[in-house]
């Protein structure tokens, strides 16, 4: 049995997510029925459209995680030796999942930022000399992670035009299969008639 094209595209997207985000295991997401899975996907699409795409900062509140600062390394001269400018954001996954649709939960836990022992996401930034810019970078990384997980886990909706096109392709494929089957059958019948003579 061949997979439908949509399923193959979804599998490819999950494989890309696994490679891009250093994903450990995306197979953790299992639902009891196909209907609830489709409901989860439609809920995720609605959440992304209404909440996240318009204002990602309000979708994931900045009070959610715990931010800490430490001494940085790299560029910044004497400043990095004297001031705690490196930002580290720790977001408990349980609290974050309360703000996200169910369809995104396995992708969040499978990301490269996930710390298994503490069940939290850990982001670090020390690109800037300023602690506030590094803190904003951590929250930006969190938003980017949620966006990437959404894009990998939730396939786009199929338009009516696309559904109609798929139906036509299925119908023509079925007709071609039946035509080939009849041709093979007639060949076989012709062979058996010639051997009977």
N, C-alpha and C positions, 0 to 999 in steps of 0.2 A: 504494500500500500504506500503510495506516495504522499508526502506531506503537502498540505496546501501552501501556496507561496507565502501567505501571511505568517504562517507558523514558522517557516524557514527564516523569514526576515526577522521575526521576533527572536529566534534562537541566535541568529547572527548578531543582533544587537546586544543580547546578553553576553555572548562571547567577547564582543568588543569591550563591554563594560568590565568583564573579568580581566581583560588584558590592560585596559586603560587605568583602572582604579586599583589594580592589584587585588582583585576580588578573590576571596578564598572559596566560598561555596554559595552559589545562588540557588541551589536546589532546595533550600530550606523552606521556600514558600510553597505550601500546598494547601489547597482548600478542599472542602468536602464535596463540592459539586462545581460543575462548570458555570452554573448560574451565579453563584456567589463570587466566583472569580471575575465574571463580567461586570457584576455590580461594583466590585472593588476597583476595576479599571475605570468605569464610568465616574465613580466617586473621585478617583485620582485626577481624571481629566477636568472635572468640574472644579476641584480644589485648585489645580494649577491655573486654570483660566481665570477664576474669580479672585483668588487670593495671591498666589505666588507670583504669577507673571506681572501683575499690576504693581505690587509692592513687596518684594522679598523680605524687606526688613520687618514688616509687620507680621508676615507669615511665621517667622521664627524670631521670637522676642530675644533681645540681647540680654535680658535678665535670666535666660534659661541656663547658660553655662557659667562656669566658675573661671575667672581669668586670673592668672598669676604672672608676675614679672620676675625676670632674673637677668643676670649679666649676660650680655650678648657677646658674639665674636664676629670677626669679619670687619667690613669697612665701618668707619666712624671715628677713627683716631682714638684719642685719650678718652673721649666720651663713653665708649663702650666698656671701658675698664672701670669707670666711676659710677655709672648710672644703670639701673635695671631697666633696660629698654627692650629686651626680648620678651615677647608676649606668648603665653601658652594658654590655650582655651581648652577646657575639659567640659564636654557636654554629655551628661548621662543619657544613654540611649532611651531608657524608659520614659524620661521626661520629654525628649525630642519626639518620640513616636506618638505622644499624645497630641502633637501639633501636625502630624503628617498622616496622609491616607495609608491604609493597611497595605496597599500594593507596593509601597516604597520601603516597608520595614526590612525585608530580607536584604535588599540592596544596600541599605544603610549599615546593617550588621556585617555585610560582606566587603565593605570598603577597606581601603588600606589604612584609613585613619582609626579604625576600630581597635580598641584595646580590650581584649577578651577578659582579662582578670578583673577589670573594674567595670565592665559593660558600659563603656563610654567611648566617645570620639575624642581624639586628642589632636589639636591643631597647634602648630608653632609658627612664629614669624619673627625674623630678626633682620629683615631686609633694610629697614630704616633705622635712623638714629633715634627716632622719636617713638616712645612707647604707645602713644595713641594711634599712630599710623599702623604700627604692628598689630595692635588690637583690632583695628578695622580690617586689616588683612586677614586675620584669623576668622572673623565673621564672614568675610567675603569668600574664603575657602569653604566654609560651611554651606553658604548659599550655593556655591558652584557644585559642591558635592550633591546637594539635594536636587539641583537641576539635572546633573548628569545621571543620577540614579533614576529620576523620573523619565528622562528621554530613553534610557535603556530598558526600563521595566514596563513602560506603558506605550504600546504601539498606537499610532495615529488612528483616528476613526476612518472607516471605509465609507466613501461617498456612495450615493445611490447609483451614480454612473459607473463607478468601479464595480459595484456588486453586479450590475447588469452585464458588464463586460465579462466578468468571471463566469456568470451563468451561461453566456453564449459560448465561451471557450469550453466549458464542461460539456455542453450539449454537442458541440462540434467534435470534441474528442471522443465522446461516447458513440456518435454516429460513425466516426472513422474506425473505431474499435469493432463495432458491429459489422461494418462493411468488410473489414479484414477477416473477421470470424466467418462470415458467409462465404468469402472467397476460399478460405482454407477448407471449409466444410465441403464446398463444391469440388475442390481438387481431390479431397479424400473420397468423396462419393464416386467421382469419375474413375479413380484408381480401382475401387472395389467393383465397379460395373465392368471394367475392362478385364479384370482377373476372373470374373464369373463367366465370361464368354468363352 
